[in-house]
């Protein structure tokens, strides 16, 4: 059994958290146009849109390396403006036995929560990935403020 961890980071967004939730929920395919240096492609592999049970995949550049992440949508809460994505394939699972990402949004904040289990104690905490998603959030904010 690996070492479990949880990281949480919130970033203030001047456009409000609800429009950012809307981008992640209904216009996810636009994120590669909003943040092209970070997100190269978003695909819906199974299901439709970002709905519970849908399987999606991302091609992205994290820390100068091209990566892939395949996720299943575990939960969408419209009241809390949150989406939970369970990683089911890709580069993250080379380092982690499990990895779940939750994004939630309120009035002026977007919060990212990573819950994971490292394969070994030597695996680093996913701080670079956390910084990456915060930068993508700020790219979306800039897009919405235009």
CNS distance restraints for C-alpha pairs under 8 A (distance, minus, plus):
assign (resid   1 and name CA) (resid 119 and name CA) 7.38 0.50 0.50
assign (resid   2 and name CA) (resid  97 and name CA) 7.36 0.50 0.50
assign (resid   2 and name CA) (resid 117 and name CA) 5.62 0.50 0.50
assign (resid   2 and name CA) (resid 118 and name CA) 5.09 0.50 0.50
assign (resid   2 and name CA) (resid 119 and name CA) 4.77 0.50 0.50
assign (resid   2 and name CA) (resid 120 and name CA) 5.44 0.50 0.50
assign (resid   2 and name CA) (resid 121 and name CA) 7.02 0.50 0.50
assign (resid   3 and name CA) (resid 117 and name CA) 5.37 0.50 0.50
assign (resid   3 and name CA) (resid 118 and name CA) 5.15 0.50 0.50
assign (resid   3 and name CA) (resid 119 and name CA) 7.00 0.50 0.50
assign (resid   3 and name CA) (resid 120 and name CA) 6.61 0.50 0.50
assign (resid   3 and name CA) (resid 121 and name CA) 6.07 0.50 0.50
assign (resid   4 and name CA) (resid 115 and name CA) 7.60 0.50 0.50
assign (resid   4 and name CA) (resid 116 and name CA) 5.71 0.50 0.50
assign (resid   4 and name CA) (resid 117 and name CA) 4.17 0.50 0.50
assign (resid   4 and name CA) (resid 118 and name CA) 6.23 0.50 0.50
assign (resid   5 and name CA) (resid 114 and name CA) 7.94 0.50 0.50
assign (resid   5 and name CA) (resid 115 and name CA) 5.89 0.50 0.50
assign (resid   5 and name CA) (resid 116 and name CA) 5.38 0.50 0.50
assign (resid   5 and name CA) (resid 117 and name CA) 6.14 0.50 0.50
assign (resid   5 and name CA) (resid 118 and name CA) 7.70 0.50 0.50
assign (resid   5 and name CA) (resid 125 and name CA) 7.84 0.50 0.50
assign (resid   6 and name CA) (resid 113 and name CA) 7.06 0.50 0.50
assign (resid   6 and name CA) (resid 114 and name CA) 5.47 0.50 0.50
assign (resid   6 and name CA) (resid 115 and name CA) 4.51 0.50 0.50
assign (resid   6 and name CA) (resid 116 and name CA) 6.39 0.50 0.50
assign (resid   7 and name CA) (resid 113 and name CA) 5.70 0.50 0.50
assign (resid   7 and name CA) (resid 114 and name CA) 5.14 0.50 0.50
assign (resid   7 and name CA) (resid 115 and name CA) 6.73 0.50 0.50
assign (resid   8 and name CA) (resid 111 and name CA) 7.02 0.50 0.50
assign (resid   8 and name CA) (resid 112 and name CA) 5.69 0.50 0.50
assign (resid   8 and name CA) (resid 113 and name CA) 4.46 0.50 0.50
assign (resid   8 and name CA) (resid 114 and name CA) 6.47 0.50 0.50
assign (resid   9 and name CA) (resid 111 and name CA) 5.63 0.50 0.50
assign (resid   9 and name CA) (resid 112 and name CA) 5.42 0.50 0.50
assign (resid   9 and name CA) (resid 113 and name CA) 6.68 0.50 0.50
assign (resid   9 and name CA) (resid 130 and name CA) 7.57 0.50 0.50
assign (resid  10 and name CA) (resid 109 and name CA) 6.36 0.50 0.50
assign (resid  10 and name CA) (resid 110 and name CA) 5.50 0.50 0.50
assign (resid  10 and name CA) (resid 111 and name CA) 4.08 0.50 0.50
assign (resid  10 and name CA) (resid 112 and name CA) 6.28 0.50 0.50
assign (resid  11 and name CA) (resid 109 and name CA) 5.62 0.50 0.50
assign (resid  11 and name CA) (resid 110 and name CA) 5.49 0.50 0.50
assign (resid  11 and name CA) (resid 111 and name CA) 6.47 0.50 0.50
assign (resid  11 and name CA) (resid 134 and name CA) 6.96 0.50 0.50
assign (resid  12 and name CA) (resid 108 and name CA) 5.58 0.50 0.50
assign (resid  12 and name CA) (resid 109 and name CA) 4.50 0.50 0.50
assign (resid  12 and name CA) (resid 110 and name CA) 6.50 0.50 0.50
assign (resid  13 and name CA) (resid  17 and name CA) 6.44 0.50 0.50
assign (resid  13 and name CA) (resid 108 and name CA) 5.26 0.50 0.50
assign (resid  13 and name CA) (resid 109 and name CA) 5.54 0.50 0.50
assign (resid  13 and name CA) (resid 110 and name CA) 6.88 0.50 0.50
assign (resid  13 and name CA) (resid 138 and name CA) 7.34 0.50 0.50
assign (resid  13 and name CA) (resid 141 and name CA) 6.31 0.50 0.50
assign (resid  14 and name CA) (resid 108 and name CA) 6.28 0.50 0.50
assign (resid  14 and name CA) (resid 141 and name CA) 7.14 0.50 0.50
assign (resid  14 and name CA) (resid 145 and name CA) 7.93 0.50 0.50
assign (resid  15 and name CA) (resid  19 and name CA) 7.07 0.50 0.50
assign (resid  15 and name CA) (resid 108 and name CA) 7.23 0.50 0.50
assign (resid  15 and name CA) (resid 141 and name CA) 6.15 0.50 0.50
assign (resid  15 and name CA) (resid 144 and name CA) 6.62 0.50 0.50
assign (resid  15 and name CA) (resid 145 and name CA) 6.21 0.50 0.50
assign (resid  16 and name CA) (resid  20 and name CA) 7.26 0.50 0.50
assign (resid  16 and name CA) (resid 106 and name CA) 7.16 0.50 0.50
assign (resid  16 and name CA) (resid 107 and name CA) 5.19 0.50 0.50
assign (resid  16 and name CA) (resid 108 and name CA) 4.42 0.50 0.50
assign (resid  16 and name CA) (resid 109 and name CA) 6.70 0.50 0.50
assign (resid  17 and name CA) (resid  21 and name CA) 6.29 0.50 0.50
assign (resid  17 and name CA) (resid 105 and name CA) 4.49 0.50 0.50
assign (resid  17 and name CA) (resid 106 and name CA) 4.90 0.50 0.50
assign (resid  17 and name CA) (resid 107 and name CA) 5.30 0.50 0.50
assign (resid  17 and name CA) (resid 108 and name CA) 5.30 0.50 0.50
assign (resid  17 and name CA) (resid 109 and name CA) 5.32 0.50 0.50
assign (resid  17 and name CA) (resid 110 and name CA) 5.54 0.50 0.50
assign (resid  18 and name CA) (resid  22 and name CA) 6.28 0.50 0.50
assign (resid  18 and name CA) (resid  81 and name CA) 6.81 0.50 0.50
assign (resid  18 and name CA) (resid 105 and name CA) 5.95 0.50 0.50
assign (resid  18 and name CA) (resid 106 and name CA) 6.26 0.50 0.50
assign (resid  18 and name CA) (resid 107 and name CA) 6.75 0.50 0.50
assign (resid  19 and name CA) (resid  23 and name CA) 6.41 0.50 0.50
assign (resid  19 and name CA) (resid 144 and name CA) 7.76 0.50 0.50
assign (resid  20 and name CA) (resid  24 and name CA) 6.45 0.50 0.50
assign (resid  20 and name CA) (resid 105 and name CA) 7.40 0.50 0.50
assign (resid  20 and name CA) (resid 110 and name CA) 7.83 0.50 0.50
assign (resid  20 and name CA) (resid 137 and name CA) 7.66 0.50 0.50
assign (resid  20 and name CA) (resid 140 and name CA) 6.88 0.50 0.50
assign (resid  20 and name CA) (resid 141 and name CA) 7.14 0.50 0.50
assign (resid  21 and name CA) (resid  25 and name CA) 5.96 0.50 0.50
assign (resid  21 and name CA) (resid  81 and name CA) 6.09 0.50 0.50
assign (resid  21 and name CA) (resid  82 and name CA) 7.18 0.50 0.50
assign (resid  21 and name CA) (resid 104 and name CA) 7.28 0.50 0.50
assign (resid  21 and name CA) (resid 105 and name CA) 6.20 0.50 0.50
assign (resid  22 and name CA) (resid  26 and name CA) 5.61 0.50 0.50
assign (resid  22 and name CA) (resid  27 and name CA) 6.83 0.50 0.50
assign (resid  23 and name CA) (resid  27 and name CA) 4.60 0.50 0.50
assign (resid  23 and name CA) (resid  28 and name CA) 5.58 0.50 0.50
assign (resid  23 and name CA) (resid  30 and name CA) 7.66 0.50 0.50
assign (resid  23 and name CA) (resid  31 and name CA) 7.60 0.50 0.50
assign (resid  24 and name CA) (resid  28 and name CA) 4.71 0.50 0.50
assign (resid  24 and name CA) (resid  31 and name CA) 7.97 0.50 0.50
assign (resid  24 and name CA) (resid  50 and name CA) 7.91 0.50 0.50
assign (resid  25 and name CA) (resid  49 and name CA) 7.58 0.50 0.50
assign (resid  25 and name CA) (resid  50 and name CA) 5.56 0.50 0.50
assign (resid  25 and name CA) (resid  83 and name CA) 7.67 0.50 0.50
assign (resid  26 and name CA) (resid  49 and name CA) 6.67 0.50 0.50
assign (resid  26 and name CA) (resid  50 and name CA) 6.74 0.50 0.50
assign (resid  27 and name CA) (resid  31 and name CA) 7.50 0.50 0.50
assign (resid  28 and name CA) (resid  42 and name CA) 7.29 0.50 0.50
assign (resid  28 and name CA) (resid  50 and name CA) 7.76 0.50 0.50
assign (resid  29 and name CA) (resid  41 and name CA) 7.69 0.50 0.50
assign (resid  29 and name CA) (resid  42 and name CA) 5.56 0.50 0.50
assign (resid  29 and name CA) (resid  43 and name CA) 7.20 0.50 0.50
assign (resid  30 and name CA) (resid  34 and name CA) 6.32 0.50 0.50
assign (resid  31 and name CA) (resid  35 and name CA) 5.87 0.50 0.50
assign (resid  31 and name CA) (resid  36 and name CA) 7.65 0.50 0.50
assign (resid  31 and name CA) (resid  39 and name CA) 6.87 0.50 0.50
assign (resid  31 and name CA) (resid  42 and name CA) 7.80 0.50 0.50
assign (resid  31 and name CA) (resid 140 and name CA) 7.46 0.50 0.50
assign (resid  32 and name CA) (resid  36 and name CA) 4.93 0.50 0.50
assign (resid  32 and name CA) (resid  38 and name CA) 7.64 0.50 0.50
assign (resid  32 and name CA) (resid  39 and name CA) 4.80 0.50 0.50
assign (resid  32 and name CA) (resid  40 and name CA) 5.34 0.50 0.50
assign (resid  32 and name CA) (resid  41 and name CA) 5.59 0.50 0.50
assign (resid  32 and name CA) (resid  42 and name CA) 6.88 0.50 0.50
assign (resid  34 and name CA) (resid 139 and name CA) 6.61 0.50 0.50
assign (resid  34 and name CA) (resid 140 and name CA) 6.26 0.50 0.50
assign (resid  34 and name CA) (resid 143 and name CA) 6.53 0.50 0.50
assign (resid  35 and name CA) (resid  39 and name CA) 5.82 0.50 0.50
assign (resid  35 and name CA) (resid 136 and name CA) 6.34 0.50 0.50
assign (resid  35 and name CA) (resid 139 and name CA) 5.94 0.50 0.50
assign (resid  35 and name CA) (resid 140 and name CA) 7.28 0.50 0.50
assign (resid  36 and name CA) (resid  40 and name CA) 5.76 0.50 0.50
assign (resid  37 and name CA) (resid  61 and name CA) 7.24 0.50 0.50
assign (resid  38 and name CA) (resid  60 and name CA) 5.50 0.50 0.50
assign (resid  38 and name CA) (resid  61 and name CA) 5.01 0.50 0.50
assign (resid  38 and name CA) (resid  62 and name CA) 6.92 0.50 0.50
assign (resid  38 and name CA) (resid 132 and name CA) 7.96 0.50 0.50
assign (resid  38 and name CA) (resid 136 and name CA) 7.24 0.50 0.50
assign (resid  39 and name CA) (resid  58 and name CA) 7.32 0.50 0.50
assign (resid  39 and name CA) (resid  59 and name CA) 6.22 0.50 0.50
assign (resid  39 and name CA) (resid  60 and name CA) 4.34 0.50 0.50
assign (resid  39 and name CA) (resid  61 and name CA) 6.44 0.50 0.50
assign (resid  40 and name CA) (resid  58 and name CA) 7.54 0.50 0.50
assign (resid  40 and name CA) (resid  59 and name CA) 5.28 0.50 0.50
assign (resid  40 and name CA) (resid  60 and name CA) 5.18 0.50 0.50
assign (resid  40 and name CA) (resid  61 and name CA) 7.40 0.50 0.50
assign (resid  41 and name CA) (resid  58 and name CA) 5.67 0.50 0.50
assign (resid  41 and name CA) (resid  59 and name CA) 5.01 0.50 0.50
assign (resid  41 and name CA) (resid  60 and name CA) 6.98 0.50 0.50
assign (resid  42 and name CA) (resid  56 and name CA) 7.23 0.50 0.50
assign (resid  42 and name CA) (resid  57 and name CA) 5.81 0.50 0.50
assign (resid  42 and name CA) (resid  58 and name CA) 4.66 0.50 0.50
assign (resid  42 and name CA) (resid  59 and name CA) 6.57 0.50 0.50
assign (resid  43 and name CA) (resid  56 and name CA) 5.58 0.50 0.50
assign (resid  43 and name CA) (resid  57 and name CA) 5.27 0.50 0.50
assign (resid  43 and name CA) (resid  58 and name CA) 6.57 0.50 0.50
assign (resid  44 and name CA) (resid  48 and name CA) 6.74 0.50 0.50
assign (resid  44 and name CA) (resid  49 and name CA) 6.82 0.50 0.50
assign (resid  44 and name CA) (resid  54 and name CA) 7.31 0.50 0.50
assign (resid  44 and name CA) (resid  55 and name CA) 6.14 0.50 0.50
assign (resid  44 and name CA) (resid  56 and name CA) 4.41 0.50 0.50
assign (resid  44 and name CA) (resid  57 and name CA) 6.53 0.50 0.50
assign (resid  45 and name CA) (resid  54 and name CA) 7.54 0.50 0.50
assign (resid  45 and name CA) (resid  55 and name CA) 5.34 0.50 0.50
assign (resid  45 and name CA) (resid  56 and name CA) 5.20 0.50 0.50
assign (resid  45 and name CA) (resid  57 and name CA) 6.84 0.50 0.50
assign (resid  46 and name CA) (resid  54 and name CA) 5.34 0.50 0.50
assign (resid  46 and name CA) (resid  55 and name CA) 4.87 0.50 0.50
assign (resid  46 and name CA) (resid  56 and name CA) 6.92 0.50 0.50
assign (resid  47 and name CA) (resid  51 and name CA) 7.54 0.50 0.50
assign (resid  47 and name CA) (resid  53 and name CA) 6.98 0.50 0.50
assign (resid  47 and name CA) (resid  54 and name CA) 4.48 0.50 0.50
assign (resid  47 and name CA) (resid  55 and name CA) 6.57 0.50 0.50
assign (resid  48 and name CA) (resid  54 and name CA) 6.28 0.50 0.50
assign (resid  49 and name CA) (resid  54 and name CA) 7.26 0.50 0.50
assign (resid  50 and name CA) (resid  54 and name CA) 6.34 0.50 0.50
assign (resid  50 and name CA) (resid  73 and name CA) 6.83 0.50 0.50
assign (resid  51 and name CA) (resid  73 and name CA) 6.33 0.50 0.50
assign (resid  51 and name CA) (resid  75 and name CA) 7.72 0.50 0.50
assign (resid  51 and name CA) (resid  76 and name CA) 6.86 0.50 0.50
assign (resid  52 and name CA) (resid  72 and name CA) 7.72 0.50 0.50
assign (resid  52 and name CA) (resid  73 and name CA) 4.92 0.50 0.50
assign (resid  52 and name CA) (resid  74 and name CA) 5.40 0.50 0.50
assign (resid  52 and name CA) (resid  75 and name CA) 5.49 0.50 0.50
assign (resid  52 and name CA) (resid  76 and name CA) 6.50 0.50 0.50
assign (resid  53 and name CA) (resid  72 and name CA) 6.06 0.50 0.50
assign (resid  53 and name CA) (resid  73 and name CA) 5.34 0.50 0.50
assign (resid  53 and name CA) (resid  74 and name CA) 6.28 0.50 0.50
assign (resid  54 and name CA) (resid  72 and name CA) 5.69 0.50 0.50
assign (resid  54 and name CA) (resid  73 and name CA) 5.51 0.50 0.50
assign (resid  55 and name CA) (resid  70 and name CA) 7.13 0.50 0.50
assign (resid  55 and name CA) (resid  71 and name CA) 5.62 0.50 0.50
assign (resid  55 and name CA) (resid  72 and name CA) 4.39 0.50 0.50
assign (resid  55 and name CA) (resid  73 and name CA) 6.42 0.50 0.50
assign (resid  56 and name CA) (resid  70 and name CA) 5.76 0.50 0.50
assign (resid  56 and name CA) (resid  71 and name CA) 5.34 0.50 0.50
assign (resid  56 and name CA) (resid  72 and name CA) 6.35 0.50 0.50
assign (resid  56 and name CA) (resid  73 and name CA) 7.84 0.50 0.50
assign (resid  57 and name CA) (resid  68 and name CA) 7.08 0.50 0.50
assign (resid  57 and name CA) (resid  69 and name CA) 5.54 0.50 0.50
assign (resid  57 and name CA) (resid  70 and name CA) 4.21 0.50 0.50
assign (resid  57 and name CA) (resid  71 and name CA) 6.10 0.50 0.50
assign (resid  58 and name CA) (resid  68 and name CA) 5.63 0.50 0.50
assign (resid  58 and name CA) (resid  69 and name CA) 5.19 0.50 0.50
assign (resid  58 and name CA) (resid  70 and name CA) 6.43 0.50 0.50
assign (resid  59 and name CA) (resid  66 and name CA) 7.14 0.50 0.50
assign (resid  59 and name CA) (resid  67 and name CA) 5.78 0.50 0.50
assign (resid  59 and name CA) (resid  68 and name CA) 4.65 0.50 0.50
assign (resid  59 and name CA) (resid  69 and name CA) 6.67 0.50 0.50
assign (resid  60 and name CA) (resid  66 and name CA) 5.72 0.50 0.50
assign (resid  60 and name CA) (resid  67 and name CA) 5.35 0.50 0.50
assign (resid  60 and name CA) (resid  68 and name CA) 6.36 0.50 0.50
assign (resid  61 and name CA) (resid  65 and name CA) 5.23 0.50 0.50
assign (resid  61 and name CA) (resid  66 and name CA) 4.41 0.50 0.50
assign (resid  61 and name CA) (resid  67 and name CA) 5.93 0.50 0.50
assign (resid  62 and name CA) (resid  66 and name CA) 6.50 0.50 0.50
assign (resid  62 and name CA) (resid  67 and name CA) 6.89 0.50 0.50
assign (resid  62 and name CA) (resid 128 and name CA) 7.69 0.50 0.50
assign (resid  62 and name CA) (resid 129 and name CA) 6.85 0.50 0.50
assign (resid  62 and name CA) (resid 132 and name CA) 6.70 0.50 0.50
assign (resid  63 and name CA) (resid 128 and name CA) 7.02 0.50 0.50
assign (resid  67 and name CA) (resid  90 and name CA) 7.48 0.50 0.50
assign (resid  67 and name CA) (resid  91 and name CA) 6.14 0.50 0.50
assign (resid  68 and name CA) (resid  90 and name CA) 5.07 0.50 0.50
assign (resid  68 and name CA) (resid  91 and name CA) 5.86 0.50 0.50
assign (resid  69 and name CA) (resid  87 and name CA) 6.88 0.50 0.50
assign (resid  69 and name CA) (resid  88 and name CA) 7.90 0.50 0.50
assign (resid  69 and name CA) (resid  89 and name CA) 5.99 0.50 0.50
assign (resid  69 and name CA) (resid  90 and name CA) 4.50 0.50 0.50
assign (resid  69 and name CA) (resid  91 and name CA) 6.29 0.50 0.50
assign (resid  69 and name CA) (resid  92 and name CA) 6.97 0.50 0.50
assign (resid  70 and name CA) (resid  87 and name CA) 5.84 0.50 0.50
assign (resid  70 and name CA) (resid  88 and name CA) 5.62 0.50 0.50
assign (resid  70 and name CA) (resid  89 and name CA) 4.73 0.50 0.50
assign (resid  70 and name CA) (resid  90 and name CA) 5.75 0.50 0.50
assign (resid  71 and name CA) (resid  85 and name CA) 5.83 0.50 0.50
assign (resid  71 and name CA) (resid  86 and name CA) 5.26 0.50 0.50
assign (resid  71 and name CA) (resid  87 and name CA) 4.32 0.50 0.50
assign (resid  71 and name CA) (resid  88 and name CA) 5.26 0.50 0.50
assign (resid  71 and name CA) (resid  89 and name CA) 6.84 0.50 0.50
assign (resid  72 and name CA) (resid  85 and name CA) 5.69 0.50 0.50
assign (resid  72 and name CA) (resid  86 and name CA) 5.22 0.50 0.50
assign (resid  72 and name CA) (resid  87 and name CA) 6.51 0.50 0.50
assign (resid  72 and name CA) (resid  88 and name CA) 6.67 0.50 0.50
assign (resid  73 and name CA) (resid  83 and name CA) 7.42 0.50 0.50
assign (resid  73 and name CA) (resid  84 and name CA) 6.04 0.50 0.50
assign (resid  73 and name CA) (resid  85 and name CA) 4.71 0.50 0.50
assign (resid  73 and name CA) (resid  86 and name CA) 6.35 0.50 0.50
assign (resid  74 and name CA) (resid  83 and name CA) 7.72 0.50 0.50
assign (resid  74 and name CA) (resid  84 and name CA) 5.40 0.50 0.50
assign (resid  74 and name CA) (resid  85 and name CA) 5.71 0.50 0.50
assign (resid  74 and name CA) (resid  86 and name CA) 6.34 0.50 0.50
assign (resid  75 and name CA) (resid  82 and name CA) 7.90 0.50 0.50
assign (resid  75 and name CA) (resid  83 and name CA) 5.67 0.50 0.50
assign (resid  75 and name CA) (resid  84 and name CA) 5.02 0.50 0.50
assign (resid  75 and name CA) (resid  85 and name CA) 7.37 0.50 0.50
assign (resid  76 and name CA) (resid  81 and name CA) 7.63 0.50 0.50
assign (resid  76 and name CA) (resid  82 and name CA) 5.83 0.50 0.50
assign (resid  76 and name CA) (resid  83 and name CA) 4.54 0.50 0.50
assign (resid  76 and name CA) (resid  84 and name CA) 6.50 0.50 0.50
assign (resid  77 and name CA) (resid  81 and name CA) 5.63 0.50 0.50
assign (resid  77 and name CA) (resid  82 and name CA) 5.17 0.50 0.50
assign (resid  77 and name CA) (resid  83 and name CA) 6.43 0.50 0.50
assign (resid  78 and name CA) (resid  82 and name CA) 6.65 0.50 0.50
assign (resid  80 and name CA) (resid 104 and name CA) 6.85 0.50 0.50
assign (resid  80 and name CA) (resid 105 and name CA) 7.14 0.50 0.50
assign (resid  80 and name CA) (resid 106 and name CA) 7.43 0.50 0.50
assign (resid  81 and name CA) (resid 104 and name CA) 5.55 0.50 0.50
assign (resid  81 and name CA) (resid 105 and name CA) 5.42 0.50 0.50
assign (resid  81 and name CA) (resid 106 and name CA) 7.05 0.50 0.50
assign (resid  82 and name CA) (resid 102 and name CA) 6.82 0.50 0.50
assign (resid  82 and name CA) (resid 103 and name CA) 5.43 0.50 0.50
assign (resid  82 and name CA) (resid 104 and name CA) 4.03 0.50 0.50
assign (resid  82 and name CA) (resid 105 and name CA) 6.41 0.50 0.50
assign (resid  83 and name CA) (resid 102 and name CA) 5.61 0.50 0.50
assign (resid  83 and name CA) (resid 103 and name CA) 5.50 0.50 0.50
assign (resid  83 and name CA) (resid 104 and name CA) 6.58 0.50 0.50
assign (resid  84 and name CA) (resid 100 and name CA) 7.04 0.50 0.50
assign (resid  84 and name CA) (resid 101 and name CA) 5.75 0.50 0.50
assign (resid  84 and name CA) (resid 102 and name CA) 4.27 0.50 0.50
assign (resid  84 and name CA) (resid 103 and name CA) 6.60 0.50 0.50
assign (resid  85 and name CA) (resid 100 and name CA) 5.76 0.50 0.50
assign (resid  85 and name CA) (resid 101 and name CA) 5.15 0.50 0.50
assign (resid  85 and name CA) (resid 102 and name CA) 6.17 0.50 0.50
assign (resid  86 and name CA) (resid  99 and name CA) 6.27 0.50 0.50
assign (resid  86 and name CA) (resid 100 and name CA) 4.45 0.50 0.50
assign (resid  86 and name CA) (resid 101 and name CA) 6.39 0.50 0.50
assign (resid  87 and name CA) (resid  92 and name CA) 7.70 0.50 0.50
assign (resid  87 and name CA) (resid  93 and name CA) 7.62 0.50 0.50
assign (resid  87 and name CA) (resid  98 and name CA) 7.05 0.50 0.50
assign (resid  87 and name CA) (resid  99 and name CA) 5.49 0.50 0.50
assign (resid  87 and name CA) (resid 100 and name CA) 5.93 0.50 0.50
assign (resid  87 and name CA) (resid 101 and name CA) 7.78 0.50 0.50
assign (resid  88 and name CA) (resid  93 and name CA) 7.60 0.50 0.50
assign (resid  89 and name CA) (resid  93 and name CA) 6.23 0.50 0.50
assign (resid  90 and name CA) (resid  94 and name CA) 7.49 0.50 0.50
assign (resid  91 and name CA) (resid  95 and name CA) 7.60 0.50 0.50
assign (resid  92 and name CA) (resid  96 and name CA) 6.06 0.50 0.50
assign (resid  92 and name CA) (resid  99 and name CA) 7.51 0.50 0.50
assign (resid  93 and name CA) (resid  97 and name CA) 5.98 0.50 0.50
assign (resid  93 and name CA) (resid  98 and name CA) 6.80 0.50 0.50
assign (resid  93 and name CA) (resid  99 and name CA) 7.55 0.50 0.50
assign (resid  95 and name CA) (resid 118 and name CA) 6.21 0.50 0.50
assign (resid  95 and name CA) (resid 119 and name CA) 5.88 0.50 0.50
assign (resid  95 and name CA) (resid 123 and name CA) 6.58 0.50 0.50
assign (resid  96 and name CA) (resid 116 and name CA) 6.70 0.50 0.50
assign (resid  96 and name CA) (resid 117 and name CA) 5.49 0.50 0.50
assign (resid  96 and name CA) (resid 118 and name CA) 4.33 0.50 0.50
assign (resid  96 and name CA) (resid 119 and name CA) 5.11 0.50 0.50
assign (resid  97 and name CA) (resid 116 and name CA) 7.43 0.50 0.50
assign (resid  97 and name CA) (resid 117 and name CA) 5.44 0.50 0.50
assign (resid  97 and name CA) (resid 118 and name CA) 5.99 0.50 0.50
assign (resid  97 and name CA) (resid 119 and name CA) 5.62 0.50 0.50
assign (resid  98 and name CA) (resid 116 and name CA) 5.31 0.50 0.50
assign (resid  98 and name CA) (resid 117 and name CA) 5.33 0.50 0.50
assign (resid  98 and name CA) (resid 118 and name CA) 7.56 0.50 0.50
assign (resid  99 and name CA) (resid 114 and name CA) 6.98 0.50 0.50
assign (resid  99 and name CA) (resid 115 and name CA) 5.82 0.50 0.50
assign (resid  99 and name CA) (resid 116 and name CA) 4.29 0.50 0.50
assign (resid  99 and name CA) (resid 117 and name CA) 6.69 0.50 0.50
assign (resid 100 and name CA) (resid 114 and name CA) 5.78 0.50 0.50
assign (resid 100 and name CA) (resid 115 and name CA) 5.23 0.50 0.50
assign (resid 100 and name CA) (resid 116 and name CA) 6.29 0.50 0.50
assign (resid 101 and name CA) (resid 112 and name CA) 7.05 0.50 0.50
assign (resid 101 and name CA) (resid 113 and name CA) 5.70 0.50 0.50
assign (resid 101 and name CA) (resid 114 and name CA) 4.76 0.50 0.50
assign (resid 101 and name CA) (resid 115 and name CA) 6.60 0.50 0.50
assign (resid 102 and name CA) (resid 112 and name CA) 5.77 0.50 0.50
assign (resid 102 and name CA) (resid 113 and name CA) 5.08 0.50 0.50
assign (resid 102 and name CA) (resid 114 and name CA) 6.62 0.50 0.50
assign (resid 103 and name CA) (resid 110 and name CA) 7.07 0.50 0.50
assign (resid 103 and name CA) (resid 111 and name CA) 5.68 0.50 0.50
assign (resid 103 and name CA) (resid 112 and name CA) 4.65 0.50 0.50
assign (resid 103 and name CA) (resid 113 and name CA) 6.45 0.50 0.50
assign (resid 104 and name CA) (resid 110 and name CA) 5.80 0.50 0.50
assign (resid 104 and name CA) (resid 111 and name CA) 5.22 0.50 0.50
assign (resid 104 and name CA) (resid 112 and name CA) 6.61 0.50 0.50
assign (resid 105 and name CA) (resid 109 and name CA) 5.75 0.50 0.50
assign (resid 105 and name CA) (resid 110 and name CA) 4.46 0.50 0.50
assign (resid 105 and name CA) (resid 111 and name CA) 6.22 0.50 0.50
assign (resid 106 and name CA) (resid 110 and name CA) 6.58 0.50 0.50
assign (resid 110 and name CA) (resid 137 and name CA) 7.75 0.50 0.50
assign (resid 112 and name CA) (resid 130 and name CA) 7.74 0.50 0.50
assign (resid 112 and name CA) (resid 133 and name CA) 7.84 0.50 0.50
assign (resid 112 and name CA) (resid 134 and name CA) 7.95 0.50 0.50
assign (resid 118 and name CA) (resid 123 and name CA) 6.19 0.50 0.50
assign (resid 119 and name CA) (resid 123 and name CA) 7.01 0.50 0.50
assign (resid 126 and name CA) (resid 130 and name CA) 6.31 0.50 0.50
assign (resid 127 and name CA) (resid 131 and name CA) 6.21 0.50 0.50
assign (resid 128 and name CA) (resid 132 and name CA) 6.16 0.50 0.50
assign (resid 129 and name CA) (resid 133 and name CA) 6.34 0.50 0.50
assign (resid 130 and name CA) (resid 134 and name CA) 6.35 0.50 0.50
assign (resid 131 and name CA) (resid 135 and name CA) 6.24 0.50 0.50
assign (resid 132 and name CA) (resid 136 and name CA) 6.34 0.50 0.50
assign (resid 133 and name CA) (resid 137 and name CA) 6.14 0.50 0.50
assign (resid 134 and name CA) (resid 138 and name CA) 6.35 0.50 0.50
assign (resid 135 and name CA) (resid 139 and name CA) 6.23 0.50 0.50
assign (resid 136 and name CA) (resid 140 and name CA) 6.27 0.50 0.50
assign (resid 137 and name CA) (resid 141 and name CA) 6.21 0.50 0.50
assign (resid 138 and name CA) (resid 142 and name CA) 6.19 0.50 0.50
assign (resid 139 and name CA) (resid 143 and name CA) 6.26 0.50 0.50
assign (resid 140 and name CA) (resid 144 and name CA) 6.19 0.50 0.50
assign (resid 141 and name CA) (resid 145 and name CA) 6.18 0.50 0.50
assign (resid 142 and name CA) (resid 146 and name CA) 6.44 0.50 0.50
